[in-house]
Amino acid sequence: MHKLLRQVSRSFYLTLQVLPHTVKPQLSIAYLLARAADTIADTGLVEVRKRMDALLQLRKSIEETAAGRPVSLPDFGVLAEAQNEREGEGTPAERTLLEKLDSVLEAMRRFSENDRRWVRDVLITITRGQELDLLRFGAASASQIASIETESDLDEYIYCVAGCVGEFWTKICRAHPLAGVRMDDERLVADGIQFGKGLQLVNILRDLPKDLHQGRCYIPKARLAEYGLEPHHLIDPAAIERFNPLYEQYLELAESYLSRGWRYTTTIPARFVRIRLACSWPILIGIRTLQHLRSDNVLDDRHRIKLSRVDMRHLILRSAALYPFPHAWKGLFEKVRRESPL
């Protein structure tokens, strides 16, 4: 599983490595299953109906595994083979993941009943979000762009595919390394949800031109209309002048979500170094990405915004070096937020 995780994950792999051993297996398996579901949903070379069927079959297998029954998995051979022809990064690893799903589910089956249930619950929510994606964008193309309709639709989507992960992360950590620690669980869960939503919103804003060329617009149609825009207008980089006032609102929203994520992180007692660092890295990477998004024309797909490994490593090492100094570490989010992008 270790090698597979490294192949299919870029930044999240680093987070997983620092986590306590009491939660690393559950979070790793949940990630691999979510990534498999995402691969199934995104394999455009396979018709939408077959992808939907495969997604539902995977969900059923996860539910059976959560009940402690032996692994029952359909043949995803066609979807696995299609990864060789997909454009983009990491597709050979995604093929391997689909081919080894039985091993991933078997690892899940060995968890405790509660852990299996929490993994099941988060995967049911994630796959529902992916179902919505297939229904909304299944027939879309660059010449026929489909869009999320309203702000509430966007909020539902980012909860389903990421906000629920913050909730799951919190439950797993509270049951294991943080068990018995006195904390405000209601606020912690709420902040964890915002944490996840913030990371997903950063991804949506960063990937806007790529998604548009695939016929998908995650900026709500109703909000675009307020600025005299329609989804197809965003294909033209020159539309940034009209789009920018709305775009800035979403950058601010993503930043506010990440700020809640930082509060989540600093709420965890300082002695839980591994959990704090694991939470801090995606937030710092996210806030740095927002800086780049503010300084570039996000609609120009010739310059895809992506942090370098050097930049990510710098943020990680910086957080680790400052950890022994509580005041400096707690202020790191605000300091990075105010810096100019490298």
C-alpha positions in Angstrom: 0.0 0.0 0.0 2.9 2.3 0.8 4.2 2.3 -2.8 0.7 2.7 -4.3 -0.1 5.7 -2.0 3.1 7.4 -3.1 2.3 6.8 -6.8 -1.3 8.2 -6.7 -0.8 11.0 -4.3 1.4 14.1 -4.5 1.0 16.3 -1.5 -1.3 14.2 0.6 1.3 11.4 0.7 3.5 13.7 2.7 0.7 14.3 5.2 0.0 10.6 5.6 3.7 9.9 6.4 3.8 12.0 9.5 0.5 10.8 11.0 0.4 8.6 14.1 0.3 4.9 13.4 -3.0 4.6 15.2 -4.8 6.5 12.3 -2.5 6.2 9.3 -4.0 2.9 8.0 -7.6 4.2 8.2 -6.9 7.5 6.5 -4.7 5.8 3.9 -7.3 3.2 2.9 -10.0 5.9 2.8 -7.8 8.0 0.5 -7.2 5.1 -1.8 -10.8 4.2 -2.1 -11.8 7.9 -2.7 -9.1 8.1 -5.4 -10.4 4.9 -7.0 -13.9 6.3 -7.1 -12.6 9.6 -8.5 -10.7 7.6 -11.2 -13.8 5.7 -12.2 -15.9 8.9 -12.4 -13.2 10.8 -14.4 -12.5 8.1 -17.1 -14.1 9.9 -20.0 -13.2 7.2 -22.5 -15.9 5.0 -20.8 -19.5 6.0 -21.3 -21.3 7.7 -18.4 -23.7 4.9 -17.7 -20.9 2.3 -17.3 -19.0 4.7 -15.0 -22.1 5.3 -12.9 -22.7 1.6 -12.6 -19.1 1.0 -11.6 -19.3 3.7 -9.0 -22.4 2.2 -7.5 -20.7 -1.3 -7.5 -17.7 0.1 -5.7 -20.0 1.7 -3.1 -21.8 -1.6 -2.6 -18.5 -3.4 -2.1 -17.4 -0.8 0.5 -20.7 -1.3 2.3 -20.3 -5.1 2.3 -16.7 -4.7 3.6 -17.9 -2.3 6.3 -20.3 -5.0 7.5 -17.3 -7.4 7.9 -18.2 -9.6 4.9 -15.6 -11.0 2.6 -14.5 -8.7 -0.2 -16.8 -8.8 -3.2 -15.7 -6.7 -6.1 -16.8 -6.6 -9.7 -14.3 -6.6 -12.6 -13.0 -3.1 -13.3 -10.8 -4.3 -16.2 -12.3 -2.0 -18.9 -11.8 1.0 -16.6 -8.3 -0.1 -15.7 -7.3 -0.6 -19.3 -8.7 2.8 -20.2 -6.1 4.5 -17.9 -3.4 3.8 -20.5 -5.2 6.0 -23.0 -6.2 8.9 -20.7 -4.4 12.1 -20.9 -2.9 13.5 -17.8 -0.5 12.6 -15.0 -0.5 9.4 -12.9 -2.7 7.3 -15.0 -0.5 4.1 -14.8 -0.7 4.3 -11.0 -4.5 4.8 -11.3 -4.7 1.6 -13.4 -2.7 -0.2 -10.7 -5.1 1.1 -8.0 -8.1 -0.2 -9.8 -6.4 -3.6 -10.3 -5.6 -3.8 -6.6 -8.9 -2.7 -5.1 -9.5 -6.1 -3.7 -6.4 -5.7 -1.5 -7.4 -2.2 -0.4 -10.8 -3.5 0.6 -9.3 -6.5 2.4 -7.2 -4.0 4.4 -10.3 -2.1 5.3 -12.1 -5.3 6.4 -9.4 -5.8 9.1 -10.3 -2.5 10.8 -12.4 -2.3 13.9 -16.2 -2.1 13.4 -16.3 1.6 14.2 -13.4 2.4 11.9 -15.0 0.4 9.1 -18.3 2.3 9.6 -16.6 5.7 9.5 -14.7 4.8 6.3 -17.9 3.6 4.8 -19.8 6.8 5.7 -17.2 9.1 4.2 -17.0 7.0 1.0 -20.8 7.0 0.6 -20.8 10.8 0.8 -17.9 11.2 -1.6 -19.3 8.9 -4.2 -22.6 10.7 -4.0 -20.8 13.9 -4.8 -19.2 12.1 -7.8 -22.6 10.8 -8.9 -23.8 14.5 -8.9 -20.7 15.3 -11.1 -21.6 12.5 -13.6 -25.2 13.6 -13.8 -24.3 17.2 -14.2 -21.3 17.0 -16.5 -21.6 13.5 -18.1 -22.6 14.9 -21.5 -20.5 18.1 -21.3 -17.7 19.1 -23.6 -15.6 22.1 -24.5 -18.2 23.2 -27.0 -21.1 22.5 -24.6 -20.1 23.6 -21.1 -22.3 22.6 -18.2 -22.3 24.5 -15.0 -23.2 24.1 -11.4 -26.4 26.2 -11.0 -26.4 27.9 -7.6 -24.2 28.7 -4.7 -25.9 26.1 -2.6 -25.2 23.5 -5.3 -21.5 24.4 -5.1 -21.5 24.2 -1.3 -23.2 20.8 -1.4 -20.6 19.5 -3.9 -17.5 20.7 -1.9 -19.0 19.2 1.3 -19.6 15.9 -0.5 -16.1 15.5 -1.9 -14.0 17.2 0.7 -15.9 18.8 3.7 -17.0 15.3 4.8 -13.3 14.3 4.8 -12.6 16.8 7.5 -15.5 15.4 9.5 -14.2 11.9 9.0 -10.6 12.9 9.9 -11.9 14.4 13.1 -13.9 11.3 14.2 -11.0 9.0 13.5 -8.5 11.2 15.4 -10.9 11.7 18.4 -11.4 7.9 18.6 -7.7 7.1 18.6 -4.8 9.5 19.4 -7.1 12.3 20.7 -9.4 9.9 22.7 -10.0 11.3 26.2 -8.7 14.8 25.4 -11.2 17.5 26.5 -12.1 19.5 23.4 -15.2 21.3 21.9 -16.2 18.5 19.5 -19.0 20.6 17.9 -16.6 23.4 16.9 -13.8 20.9 16.0 -16.1 19.1 13.6 -17.4 22.3 12.1 -13.9 23.6 11.6 -12.8 20.3 10.1 -15.6 20.5 7.5 -14.6 24.1 6.6 -11.0 22.9 6.4 -11.9 20.3 3.8 -14.1 22.6 1.9 -11.3 25.2 1.7 -8.9 22.7 0.2 -11.4 21.7 -2.5 -12.3 25.3 -3.3 -8.6 26.0 -3.9 -8.5 23.0 -6.3 -11.6 24.2 -8.1 -10.2 27.7 -8.6 -6.7 26.4 -9.6 -8.2 23.9 -12.1 -10.7 26.3 -13.6 -9.3 26.4 -17.2 -8.7 22.7 -17.3 -12.2 21.9 -16.2 -13.7 24.4 -18.7 -11.9 22.7 -21.6 -13.5 19.5 -20.4 -16.9 21.1 -20.4 -17.2 21.6 -16.6 -17.8 24.9 -14.8 -17.8 24.8 -11.0 -18.5 28.6 -10.7 -22.3 28.8 -10.2 -24.2 29.9 -13.3 -26.4 32.2 -11.2 -23.4 34.0 -9.8 -21.8 34.4 -13.3 -25.0 35.9 -14.5 -24.7 38.7 -11.9 -21.7 39.9 -13.8 -23.1 39.4 -17.3 -21.1 36.2 -17.8 -22.0 32.7 -19.0 -19.7 29.7 -18.5 -18.5 29.7 -22.1 -17.2 33.2 -21.7 -14.5 32.0 -19.3 -12.8 30.0 -22.0 -11.4 33.4 -23.2 -8.5 34.7 -21.0 -9.6 38.2 -21.8 -12.8 37.6 -19.7 -10.7 37.9 -16.6 -11.5 41.7 -16.3 -15.2 41.0 -16.0 -14.7 37.8 -14.0 -12.2 39.1 -11.5 -14.7 40.7 -9.0 -16.5 37.4 -8.6 -13.3 35.4 -8.7 -11.9 37.5 -5.8 -14.9 36.6 -3.8 -14.2 33.0 -4.2 -10.5 33.5 -3.3 -11.6 35.2 -0.1 -14.1 32.4 0.6 -11.3 29.8 0.2 -9.0 31.8 2.4 -11.7 32.0 5.1 -12.2 28.3 5.0 -8.4 27.7 5.3 -8.3 30.1 8.2 -10.9 27.9 10.0 -8.7 25.0 9.1 -5.8 26.7 10.8 -7.9 27.3 13.9 -8.8 23.6 13.8 -5.1 22.8 13.7 -4.1 25.1 16.6 -7.0 23.9 18.7 -5.3 20.4 18.9 -3.1 20.3 21.9 0.6 21.0 21.1 1.8 17.7 22.3 0.1 16.0 19.3 2.9 17.1 17.0 2.3 14.7 14.2 -1.4 15.5 13.9 -0.7 19.3 14.0 2.0 19.1 11.3 -0.1 16.8 9.1 -3.0 19.3 9.2 -0.7 22.4 8.8 0.9 21.3 5.5 -2.1 21.2 3.2 -3.3 24.5 4.7 0.0 26.2 4.1 0.2 24.8 0.6 -3.3 25.9 0.0 -2.7 29.5 1.1 0.4 29.7 -1.0 -1.5 28.5 -4.0 -4.1 31.2 -3.4 -1.3 33.8 -3.6 -0.3 32.5 -7.0 -4.0 32.5 -8.1 -4.2 36.2 -7.1 -1.2 37.2 -9.1 -1.8 35.3 -12.4 -4.6 35.2 -14.9 -6.4 32.0 -13.9 -8.3 31.8 -17.2 -5.1 31.5 -19.2 -4.5 27.7 -19.4 -1.0 28.2 -20.9 0.2 28.8 -17.3 -1.3 26.3 -15.1 -0.7 27.2 -11.4 1.0 24.5 -9.5 3.4 24.7 -6.6 6.8 23.2 -7.2 8.1 20.4 -5.0 10.8 22.9 -3.8 8.1 25.4 -2.6 6.1 22.6 -0.9 9.3 21.3 0.8 10.2 24.8 2.0 6.8 25.2 3.6 7.0 21.8 5.3 10.5 22.4 6.6 9.6 25.8 7.8 6.6 24.5 9.8 8.8 21.8 11.4 11.6 24.3 12.2 9.2 26.7 13.9 7.2 24.1 15.9 9.3 24.4 19.1 8.4 28.1 19.2 4.6 28.2 19.9 4.0 31.9 19.2 5.9 31.8 15.9 4.3 28.6 14.8 0.7 29.7 15.6 1.3 32.9 13.5 2.7 31.0 10.5 -0.6 30.9 8.6 -0.9 34.7 8.8 2.7 35.2 7.9 2.6 33.0 4.8 -0.7 34.6 3.8 0.9 38.0 3.7 4.0 37.0 1.8 4.5 37.5 -1.9 4.5 34.2 -3.9 7.9 32.9 -4.8 
